Every structure is written in C-alpha cells, then in structure tokens.
Amino acid sequence: MTSRRRGVVTMVLTALLGGSVVVSPAAQAAAPSDEAVFVNVHTLTFNDALVRPDQVVIVRHGRIVAMGSRTQVPVPEQARVIDGRGGYLLPGLVDGHVHLDGDGTRVGTSRSDFGDGPLYLAHGVTSVINMHGLPEHLDWRARVERGDLVGPTIYTAGEFVNEPRVITPDDVEREIEAQRAAGYDLIKFREVYSRELGSLTTTGLSLETYLHMNDVARRLGMPLVGHEPANLGLEPVLQAGQALAHLGGLSSIYFLPMLNYPVWLVVTALAVCALTAIAIANGLMAIVHRWRVLPSPPRAVSRVRELAGLQLLAAAIAAASAILFLPGGPAFESAALRWVFTVMLICVAGATTALVYTMVRIWSEPDTSRAARVQAVVASVAGVALAWAAFAFWVPVIWRSSDRGMAIVADRLRDAGVIVETTLVAYDALGGVGRRELLADPAIDYLHPEVQARWRRLRGTAPRMRYRHFMQKLARVLHEHGVTLLVGTDAMGYPLVAPGASLQRELELLVGSGLTPYDVLYAATVEPARFLQRPHEFGRLAPGLRADLLLVEANPLDDITYLRDPVGVMARGRWFPREELHRMLGQLASTVE
C-alpha cells in the first residue's frame, strides 16, 4: 500500500470511529424501509427559494408522502426516525453529464456492475445522466431501481448519433426509434469513435439530417443533447434548439468558428505568406544593394516595399494582440487590445489603398522593371485579400468574445430555448493550478486501479492560459441573460474528472463564476429533471416525488462547500448515513491494493 493510499484509508477509518452524524439506532442500516421520517430539519424544497425551519418529511416506499411543520405532520409511531439535529435537507444532486463506460476510449475504466456508484452517493449525487450508453447500462439502471446495486438512479443515452453510423434523415429516424424502443432515456449527438481507431466521424451530418434528427427526437419525446455541429455552425443549433453538452462548445461555433469559414483562413494564410515572401526578398535585395553599392531603386518601388512591410507589421501586431485577448488568453477581457487589433487592421486597409495607388503609378511608368511591377501586383493583391478577410471575418469575430458579444449570443440562445451543460471542471483539468488540484483529489484513490495508474502518470499539459476563467465568465453571462444551465461534469469522460467529487467542484466553480448557491443548486436538481421531462419524478422536495435527499449540517445557500461532507444521503428511499458512506468508500479503497 502506498503512503498516499494508506493515508486515505486512515482518513476513512477515522471518520468511521469519530463521525458526528446523529440518527436513531434503527436508521444505522442502509437497507430500505417502508417508512422513514426526517425530523428537526430545515428544508430547501426548490419549489421556491424559502428555507423552512424545523420540518418533518415522511418517506414511504421510496417516495416523499408528506412534509411540513411538526404541527402539520405528525410523526408515525412505527416509522424509522432520522434526527437531522438542525441540519438542512435538500434534493439529491444530479450530475447531468457522466460516462459510465469511462468514455470507452483512452480516458477511463469504470468498475463492472456500477462499482463506482458509491462514489456518487458519498458526494450527494443521487441521479446521473449517462452520455454514452450500452445494453449493460440498461441492466444497471434496472438493478439500481430494484435495490440490487448501490448507486444513483441512472438515466442513459444510447450509442452516439452521427455519421458514419447515420447519414440520411431516414437513418437518424430509424436510429432514434431503435434507441427509444430499447429503453434509452435520451439521445446523445456527437462524433462517433472506435476504441481502436479513435474518431470515425469526418464531415458531420448534413444540415437536413441534423435538423431532422432534432425534429424526430422532439416528436418522440426523447431529450437530445450533444456536441456542437462544428461543420454547420451556430445558426442550425438555434434553429433546432439543441441542448449543448459543453459550455465550451460555443467556442467552435461562435467565438472562433474556424471550421465554418475555412475560406477566410486560407485567404489570410496566403496573403500573409505573400507579404512575408516580399519582405524577405526586399531584405535580401537591401543587403545586395549595400554589398555591391548599387544605385537605389526608384522611389515608387521603394514605396511598394515600405507599404508591404507596413502591412505585415500591422498584421503581426494584430495577431499578437489576438493571442492575448482571444478566449483563454491572459487578457481575454481587454477591450483595449481588441481596439489595437481593429486599428492595426485599419492600418492594413490604409496601406493597401496606398499600395494599389502606387502600383498603378509603377505600371504607368515604362522604364519600371518587370520584377518591380510583379512585386507591386502581388503586394497589392495580398493586401486587398488581407483587408477583405480582416473586415469580413476577423474583426467581427474578435468582438464576439467581448462583453457585448457574449450578451448577444446569450440572448439568442435564450430565445431559441437552448440548454447548456456547464462542465467547467473539465476545463480545469486542461492544465495549470486546476489540474494540480484535481491530481491531488483523494477521490482518485477510490477509482479503478487502471484509471489511477493512468491518471497519476499524466503530465501537466500546457496550460490553456485562462480558458476556464473565460468559461466561468461565459457561464455567468448566460445565466444573467436567462439561458438555462444544467450542471454536469463529464465524469470519467475526461481525465481527472472523478465521479461525485467532480460535481462538488463544479458547483464551487459555478458559484465562483458569480452565480448564487441557490441558482447553482437549482441547475443541479430541478433543471436536470426538466430536461429529462420528468419534473414530477425527482429534483425537488414535494409529496409524490422520489425520495432522493441530501442532509448536510449547515445551510449550503450560505456556503456551497457545506455539501462536501453530507450527514447522510437517501437514494430512492434508502438511507445512507455518513458512517455508511465512509464505509463504502473504505471498501472501494481496499479494492485498489
């Protein structure tokens, strides 16, 4: 046993011996009971934003049957009593984006028979939405419902929907109908991959097929979430109202939509290469002139060289400023740098205008050399192309990540009814301090040994500068403009994103983004139920809803970190006090020896 793992087991044993949870003796067992009653609890129902003090909540056969004050709800004599001692009772958390198969590629390996289920429960997660489902996950779902497996309730998508698995509108309709008939709960649209070959998707779905996919899913009552259609762009997403599986998906279809406009990349690259070649040629000619003491070229020719150099210099300054302020850059909030970029491209346009005028003069003079004429034409054409690309594409795009640009896309997403999953913790794992903190998370010690070994070997990748900070700002802006956010983590679908613990970090990152704890918890309880079209099944505290409950010692609306060590968790009416949760973690730790 390594010293690190020994420390984890010691921590678990200490918790077992010295836990502070107070429950009745009958409540110590985790086995389900026909009737259980929470007393002395403050409730956060999420039917509204009120905190109701000294409440009684009665659970029977896995459902909430009554709740209210002591005077309103008498405690049944034969019920199992769970004394909350003034703690706070709220709906169990939902991780809206997990991969129970470990993404099936290079990322993770989940335990068989949902062996990672206790990790979710120990962190207050009572439901998960699995983004890549297999037939065995349907079996896990049924066994969790029967109580044969310990873990959160599973809602699962089936196989990913995209080309080459489906190509035509008829293909997607048959696929969605087949997944619905098989019992899957939702549809996941994203690139298809193979364990051996990696991504198999090349071009993506056609616009017709993409829109039909969304229409069919809506008609059949199958919630659909997915990656951004990078080949199609933002407009089809708005037209279809597709839920986005990642906040960062907006980068490739709005903030930096390179794949949607390859012509501008080609035009820009060719123009810069041409101007660079001219600058190099002129530099070499200057050296030759000095070495051989040749006469200076005509003024018009020198003017061409000066203007071409000015174009290249202005473009270089613009590019350097863009590196600083584009999403993830160290100064991504800087309006001043965006103005520098814009002004430099105005300089390019001005130099191009002067260059075209000079070219006309050169061609009108009969004694001008052919080389000078060709250079003037090339520089003029390159300048016109660069200026065209600058104002048709680059200038509008770089302002999209400004405050105003974020507000514009937020309003459009809201009006289209697009739901966005957050997955901020996945961007934390890209590098820097966040990656180091995730590597130090004790939750990794409870994972499958193969996952532990692989993740511990990971090197700190080149930090994506402030990309996570950019995503946090985007989350805040979307929320402020009324876009529905759904909390998800990409647990086991991305390195270092561990089940359960990653959701706690996700909640804290969202609060750090500027959302209130209430809004964050709403997005981790009520919104997932609404997305799955099951608001009358779970997500709130109300009679008739599933008894997925989380009991904590202090008010999480004051400090979201109070959720990190629950007094206990109830999943489908089965009560797991803190000691039981720690015991299950201890068992997971012992299996990795």
C-alpha positions in Angstrom: 0.0 0.0 0.0 1.4 3.4 -0.9 1.7 6.1 1.7 -1.0 8.1 -0.1 -3.5 5.2 -0.1 -2.6 4.4 3.5 -3.5 8.0 4.4 -6.8 7.7 2.6 -7.8 4.5 4.4 -6.7 6.1 7.7 -8.9 9.0 7.0 -11.9 6.8 6.3 -11.3 4.7 9.5 -11.1 7.9 11.5 -14.4 9.0 10.1 -15.9 5.7 10.9 -14.8 6.0 14.6 -15.4 9.6 15.1 -18.3 10.7 12.8 -20.7 13.2 14.2 -23.9 12.1 12.5 -26.9 11.6 14.8 -29.5 9.1 13.8 -31.8 6.8 15.6 -30.4 3.2 16.1 -32.8 1.9 13.5 -31.5 4.3 10.9 -28.0 3.0 11.0 -28.6 0.3 8.5 -28.7 1.3 4.9 -31.3 -1.2 3.9 -34.6 0.2 2.6 -37.5 0.6 4.9 -41.2 1.0 4.2 -41.3 4.3 6.2 -38.7 6.8 7.3 -39.2 10.2 8.9 -36.8 13.1 8.9 -37.3 15.4 12.0 -35.5 18.6 13.2 -34.5 19.6 9.6 -34.6 22.8 7.7 -35.8 22.1 4.2 -34.8 23.6 0.9 -37.5 22.3 -1.4 -36.6 24.2 -4.6 -40.3 24.7 -5.2 -39.3 28.2 -4.1 -36.3 29.9 -2.6 -37.5 29.7 1.1 -35.7 27.8 3.9 -38.4 26.2 6.1 -37.2 25.6 9.7 -38.0 22.6 11.9 -39.7 20.5 9.3 -40.9 16.9 9.2 -40.5 14.8 6.0 -42.1 11.4 5.7 -40.8 8.9 3.2 -42.7 5.7 2.3 -41.9 3.1 -0.3 -39.2 5.3 -1.8 -41.4 8.4 -2.2 -42.0 11.5 -0.2 -45.5 11.3 1.1 -45.8 14.2 3.5 -43.8 17.2 4.6 -44.4 20.2 6.8 -44.0 21.6 10.3 -44.4 19.3 13.4 -47.8 20.7 14.0 -48.9 19.9 10.4 -47.3 16.5 10.0 -47.4 14.1 13.0 -44.6 11.5 13.2 -45.8 8.0 12.6 -45.1 5.7 15.6 -43.6 2.8 13.7 -41.5 4.9 11.3 -37.7 4.9 11.3 -36.8 8.3 12.7 -33.8 10.2 11.3 -33.0 13.2 13.5 -31.4 15.9 11.5 -30.3 17.9 14.6 -31.0 21.2 12.8 -29.4 20.2 9.5 -30.5 21.1 6.1 -32.4 18.7 3.9 -32.5 19.3 0.1 -33.0 17.3 -3.1 -30.2 14.9 -4.0 -27.8 16.3 -6.6 -27.8 15.3 -10.3 -24.7 15.1 -12.4 -26.0 15.8 -15.8 -23.0 14.6 -17.8 -21.2 11.4 -16.9 -19.7 8.4 -18.8 -20.4 5.1 -17.1 -18.3 3.3 -19.6 -15.3 5.7 -19.0 -16.0 7.1 -22.5 -14.9 3.7 -23.9 -11.6 5.1 -25.3 -8.4 6.3 -23.6 -10.0 8.2 -20.8 -11.3 6.0 -18.1 -12.3 2.5 -17.0 -15.3 2.2 -14.8 -15.8 -0.8 -12.4 -18.2 -3.5 -13.5 -21.7 -3.7 -12.1 -21.7 0.0 -11.4 -19.0 -0.4 -8.8 -18.3 3.4 -8.8 -21.9 4.0 -7.7 -21.0 4.6 -4.0 -18.6 7.4 -5.1 -21.5 9.3 -6.4 -23.6 8.8 -3.4 -20.8 9.7 -1.0 -20.8 13.2 -2.6 -24.6 13.6 -2.6 -25.2 12.6 -6.2 -28.4 10.6 -6.3 -29.0 10.7 -10.1 -26.7 10.7 -13.1 -27.3 11.3 -16.8 -25.0 8.9 -18.8 -23.9 10.2 -22.1 -22.8 7.0 -23.8 -25.0 4.0 -23.0 -24.6 0.3 -23.6 -27.0 -2.5 -23.0 -25.3 -3.3 -19.7 -26.2 0.2 -18.5 -29.8 -0.5 -19.0 -29.3 -3.6 -16.8 -27.5 -1.4 -14.2 -30.4 1.0 -14.3 -32.9 -1.8 -13.6 -30.8 -3.3 -10.8 -30.4 0.1 -9.1 -34.2 0.6 -9.3 -34.7 -2.9 -7.7 -32.1 -2.1 -5.0 -29.7 -4.8 -6.2 -27.0 -2.3 -6.9 -25.9 0.6 -4.7 -25.7 3.9 -6.6 -27.6 6.8 -8.1 -30.5 6.5 -10.4 -29.3 6.1 -14.0 -30.7 7.9 -17.0 -28.8 6.9 -20.1 -28.4 7.7 -23.7 -27.5 5.0 -26.2 -24.9 5.0 -28.9 -23.7 8.3 -30.2 -25.7 9.6 -33.2 -23.6 11.0 -36.0 -22.0 9.9 -39.3 -20.9 7.3 -40.3 -23.4 5.4 -38.2 -26.2 7.5 -39.7 -26.1 9.7 -42.8 -29.6 10.4 -44.2 -32.7 11.7 -42.5 -34.2 8.2 -42.7 -31.1 6.8 -40.9 -31.4 9.1 -37.9 -35.2 8.4 -37.6 -34.6 4.7 -37.5 -31.7 5.1 -35.0 -33.7 7.3 -32.6 -36.7 5.0 -32.9 -34.5 2.0 -32.1 -32.9 3.6 -29.1 -36.3 4.6 -27.8 -37.6 1.0 -28.2 -34.5 -0.4 -26.5 -35.4 1.7 -23.4 -32.8 4.5 -23.5 -33.8 7.8 -21.9 -32.2 10.4 -24.2 -30.2 10.9 -27.4 -26.6 11.9 -27.5 -25.3 13.7 -30.7 -21.6 13.7 -31.0 -18.7 12.3 -33.0 -18.7 8.5 -33.3 -15.5 6.8 -32.2 -13.8 3.5 -32.1 -11.6 2.2 -29.3 -9.0 1.1 -31.8 -9.3 3.9 -34.5 -10.5 6.9 -32.5 -12.9 9.3 -34.1 -14.7 7.9 -37.1 -16.8 11.0 -37.8 -15.2 13.1 -40.6 -17.6 15.7 -42.1 -20.5 15.5 -39.7 -24.2 15.4 -40.5 -25.7 17.4 -43.3 -28.0 20.3 -42.4 -31.1 18.4 -43.5 -30.2 15.3 -41.5 -29.2 17.4 -38.4 -32.5 19.3 -38.3 -34.4 16.1 -38.9 -32.6 14.4 -36.0 -33.7 17.1 -33.6 -37.3 17.1 -35.0 -37.6 13.3 -34.6 -36.2 13.3 -31.1 -38.7 16.0 -30.1 -41.6 14.3 -31.7 -40.8 11.0 -29.9 -40.3 12.7 -26.6 -36.6 11.9 -26.4 -34.5 14.6 -24.9 -31.5 15.3 -27.1 -28.2 16.8 -26.1 -24.9 16.9 -27.9 -21.7 18.4 -29.1 -21.9 21.5 -31.3 -22.2 20.7 -35.0 -18.9 22.3 -35.9 -19.4 21.8 -39.6 -22.7 23.7 -39.5 -22.2 26.5 -37.1 -24.4 28.3 -34.6 -27.5 29.0 -36.7 -28.7 25.4 -37.0 -28.3 25.0 -33.3 -30.6 27.9 -32.7 -33.0 26.7 -35.3 -33.1 23.2 -33.8 -33.0 24.4 -30.2 -30.4 21.6 -29.5 -29.1 21.3 -25.9 -25.3 21.7 -25.8 -23.3 19.1 -23.8 -20.5 21.6 -23.1 -20.3 25.3 -22.4 -17.0 25.3 -24.4 -18.9 24.1 -27.5 -19.7 27.7 -28.2 -16.1 28.3 -28.9 -16.0 26.4 -32.2 -19.4 27.7 -33.5 -19.4 31.3 -32.3 -16.3 32.7 -30.6 -13.8 31.0 -33.0 -15.8 29.4 -35.8 -12.8 28.4 -37.9 -14.3 25.2 -39.4 -17.3 27.1 -40.6 -15.3 29.6 -42.6 -12.2 27.8 -43.9 -12.0 30.2 -46.9 -11.1 33.1 -44.6 -8.3 31.0 -43.1 -6.9 30.1 -46.5 -7.2 33.7 -47.8 -5.5 35.1 -44.6 -2.7 32.5 -44.8 -2.0 33.1 -48.4 -1.9 36.8 -48.0 0.4 36.7 -45.0 2.7 34.3 -46.8 2.9 36.5 -49.9 3.7 39.6 -47.8 6.3 37.7 -45.8 7.9 36.5 -49.0 8.0 40.0 -50.3 9.6 41.2 -47.0 12.2 38.5 -47.2 13.0 39.3 -50.8 13.3 43.0 -50.1 15.5 42.3 -47.2 17.9 40.2 -49.3 17.8 42.9 -52.0 18.7 45.6 -49.5 21.7 43.5 -48.4 22.8 43.0 -52.0 22.5 46.8 -52.7 24.6 47.7 -49.7 27.3 45.0 -50.5 27.6 45.8 -54.2 26.9 49.5 -53.8 24.1 49.5 -56.3 22.0 52.6 -57.0 18.8 52.9 -55.0 15.6 51.8 -56.7 13.1 54.3 -58.0 11.0 56.0 -55.3 7.8 54.2 -56.4 9.5 50.8 -56.0 10.8 51.8 -52.5 7.3 52.9 -51.7 5.9 49.4 -52.5 8.4 47.8 -50.2 7.6 50.2 -47.4 3.9 49.7 -47.7 4.2 45.9 -47.9 6.3 46.0 -44.8 3.8 48.2 -43.0 1.0 45.8 -43.9 3.0 42.8 -42.5 4.0 44.7 -39.3 0.4 45.8 -38.6 -0.9 42.3 -39.2 1.8 40.9 -36.9 0.8 43.4 -34.1 -2.9 42.4 -34.6 -2.0 38.7 -34.4 0.0 39.3 -31.2 -2.8 41.2 -29.5 -5.3 38.5 -30.6 -3.3 35.8 -28.8 -3.7 37.9 -25.6 -7.4 38.5 -25.7 -9.0 35.6 -27.5 -10.8 33.0 -25.3 -8.3 31.7 -22.8 -5.8 34.4 -23.4 -4.3 36.2 -20.4 -6.2 39.4 -21.2 -9.4 38.0 -22.7 -11.4 40.7 -21.1 -9.4 43.6 -22.6 -11.4 45.9 -24.8 -8.2 48.0 -25.4 -6.4 45.1 -27.1 -9.4 44.5 -29.3 -9.2 48.1 -30.4 -5.5 47.6 -31.0 -6.4 44.6 -33.2 -9.0 46.6 -35.1 -6.8 49.7 -35.6 -4.0 47.6 -36.9 -6.3 46.1 -39.5 -7.5 49.5 -40.4 -3.8 50.3 -41.0 -3.6 47.3 -43.2 -6.5 48.6 -45.2 -5.0 52.1 -45.4 -1.6 50.7 -46.5 -3.4 48.6 -49.1 -5.1 51.6 -50.6 -1.8 53.5 -50.9 -0.2 50.4 -52.3 -2.8 50.0 -55.1 -2.3 53.6 -56.0 1.5 53.1 -56.1 1.1 50.0 -58.2 -0.9 52.0 -60.8 1.9 54.6 -60.9 4.5 51.9 -61.4 2.7 50.3 -64.3 2.2 53.7 -65.9 6.0 54.3 -66.0 7.5 52.5 -69.0 11.0 52.2 -67.5 10.0 50.3 -64.4 11.4 46.8 -64.3 9.2 43.7 -64.7 10.3 42.5 -61.2 9.1 45.7 -59.6 5.8 45.5 -61.4 5.2 41.9 -60.3 6.1 42.7 -56.7 3.7 45.7 -56.7 0.8 43.5 -58.1 1.5 40.7 -55.6 1.7 43.1 -52.7 -1.5 44.8 -53.7 -3.4 41.6 -54.2 -2.2 40.2 -50.9 -3.1 43.5 -49.2 -6.6 43.6 -50.7 -7.1 39.9 -49.7 -5.9 40.5 -46.1 -8.0 43.6 -45.7 -11.0 41.8 -47.1 -10.6 38.9 -44.7 -10.0 41.3 -41.8 -13.2 43.2 -42.1 -15.4 40.4 -43.4 -14.3 37.9 -40.8 -11.6 38.7 -38.2 -12.8 42.0 -36.8 -16.4 40.8 -36.3 -15.2 37.5 -34.8 -12.8 39.0 -32.3 -15.5 41.2 -30.8 -17.7 38.2 -30.2 -15.8 37.3 -27.1 -16.3 40.8 -25.7 -18.9 41.6 -23.1 -21.3 42.8 -25.8 -20.6 39.7 -28.0 -21.3 37.4 -25.1 -24.5 39.2 -24.3 -25.6 38.9 -27.9 -25.1 35.1 -28.1 -26.7 34.7 -24.7 -29.9 36.4 -25.8 -30.0 34.3 -29.0 -29.5 31.1 -27.0 -32.2 32.0 -24.6 -34.7 33.0 -27.3 -34.0 29.6 -29.0 -34.5 27.7 -25.8 -31.0 26.1 -26.0 -30.0 24.4 -22.7 -26.2 24.5 -22.0 -24.4 22.0 -19.8 -21.6 23.6 -17.8 -18.7 21.0 -17.4 -16.3 23.7 -16.1 -14.3 21.1 -14.2 -13.3 19.5 -17.4 -11.6 22.8 -18.4 -9.9 22.9 -15.0 -8.2 19.6 -16.0 -6.5 21.1 -19.0 -3.6 22.5 -17.1 -2.3 24.9 -14.5 -3.4 25.1 -10.9 -6.7 23.4 -11.5 -5.0 20.3 -13.0 -2.7 20.1 -10.0 -5.6 20.3 -7.6 -7.5 17.6 -9.4 -4.5 15.3 -9.3 -4.4 15.8 -5.6 -8.1 15.0 -5.1 -8.4 12.0 -2.7 -11.4 10.8 -4.9 -8.9 9.4 -7.4 -7.7 6.9 -4.8 -11.1 5.2 -4.9 -11.1 4.6 -8.7 -10.3 1.5 -10.7 -6.6 0.7 -10.3 -6.0 1.1 -14.1 -7.5 4.6 -14.0 -5.4 5.6 -11.0 -2.2 4.5 -12.7 -3.0 6.2 -15.9 -4.1 9.5 -14.3 -1.2 9.6 -11.9 1.2 9.3 -14.9 -0.4 12.3 -16.6 1.9 15.3 -17.0 0.7 18.8 -16.6 -0.3 19.8 -20.2 0.5 23.2 -21.4 -1.9 25.5 -19.5 -4.8 26.7 -21.6 -4.0 30.1 -20.1 -7.3 31.4 -18.7 -9.7 29.3 -20.7 -11.5 28.1 -17.6 -11.8 31.7 -16.4 -13.3 32.6 -19.8 -15.8 29.8 -19.4 -16.7 30.9 -16.0 -17.4 34.4 -17.2 -19.5 32.9 -20.1 -21.5 30.9 -17.6 -22.3 34.0 -15.6 -23.3 36.0 -18.7 -25.5 33.1 -20.0 -27.2 32.8 -16.6 -27.7 36.6 -16.3 -29.4 36.6 -19.7 -31.8 33.8 -18.9 -30.1 30.8 -20.6 -30.9 27.5 -18.8 -27.8 26.0 -17.4 -27.6 22.3 -16.5 -24.8 21.2 -14.1 -22.7 18.4 -15.5 -19.0 17.4 -15.2 -18.0 14.9 -17.9 -17.1 12.5 -15.1 -14.9 9.6 -16.4 -15.2 11.1 -19.9 -12.2 13.3 -19.3 -9.0 12.7 -17.3 -9.0 13.7 -13.7 -12.8 14.2 -13.6 -13.7 11.7 -10.8 -17.3 10.6 -10.1 -19.0 12.6 -7.4 -16.2 14.7 -6.2 -16.1 16.5 -9.6 -19.7 17.6 -9.2 -18.8 19.2 -5.9 -16.0 21.1 -7.6 -18.3 22.0 -10.5 -20.8 23.6 -8.1 -18.0 25.6 -6.4 -16.7 26.8 -9.8 -20.1 28.0 -10.8 -20.5 29.9 -7.5 -17.1 31.3 -8.2 -18.4 32.4 -11.6 -20.9 34.7 -9.9 -24.0 32.5 -9.7 -25.7 32.3 -6.3 -25.6 29.0 -4.5 -29.4 28.8 -4.9 -29.1 29.2 -8.7 -26.3 26.6 -8.9 -28.3 24.0 -6.9 -31.4 24.7 -8.9 -29.3 23.8 -12.0 -28.2 20.6 -10.3 -31.6 19.5 -9.2 -34.6 21.0 -10.9 -33.2 21.6 -14.3 -32.0 18.1 -15.0 -35.4 16.7 -14.1 -37.0 19.2 -16.5 -34.5 18.4 -19.3 -35.4 14.7 -19.0 -39.1 15.6 -19.0 -39.5 14.1 -15.5 -40.2 17.1 -13.3 -42.8 15.2 -11.4 -40.4 12.3 -10.7 -37.4 13.9 -8.9 -35.4 17.2 -8.5 -37.4 18.8 -5.7 -38.9 18.1 -2.3 -42.6 17.5 -2.8 -45.1 14.8 -1.9 -45.1 12.2 -4.6 -41.5 12.7 -5.8 -38.8 10.1 -5.5 -37.1 10.3 -2.1 -33.6 11.4 -3.3 -32.5 13.5 -0.4 -29.3 15.1 0.9 -28.8 16.1 4.5 -26.0 18.5 5.4 -25.0 20.2 8.7 -25.2 23.8 7.6 -27.1 25.9 5.0 -25.5 25.4 1.5 -27.1 28.7 0.4 -24.6 30.4 2.7 -21.6 28.3 1.6 -21.8 25.7 -1.2 -18.8 23.8 0.4 -21.1 22.6 3.2 -22.3 20.0 0.6 -18.9 18.3 0.6 -19.4 16.0 3.7 -23.1 15.0 3.9 -24.6 13.9 7.2 -26.3 11.3 5.0 -27.9 10.6 1.7 -31.2 9.0 0.8 -31.4 7.4 -2.6 -34.7 6.0 -3.8 -35.8 5.9 -0.1 -32.7 4.0 1.1 -30.9 5.9 3.8 -27.1 6.0 3.9 -25.7 7.8 7.0 -22.3 9.3 6.9 -20.7 6.3 8.5 -22.2 4.0 5.9 -21.0 6.3 3.1 -17.5 6.3 4.5 -17.6 2.5 5.0 -18.4 2.1 1.3 -15.5 4.4 0.3 -13.3 2.3 2.6 -14.3 -0.8 0.7 -13.5 0.9 -2.6 -10.1 1.9 -1.3 -9.4 -1.6 -0.2 -10.1 -3.0 -3.7 -7.3 -1.0 -5.2 -4.5 -2.6 -3.1 
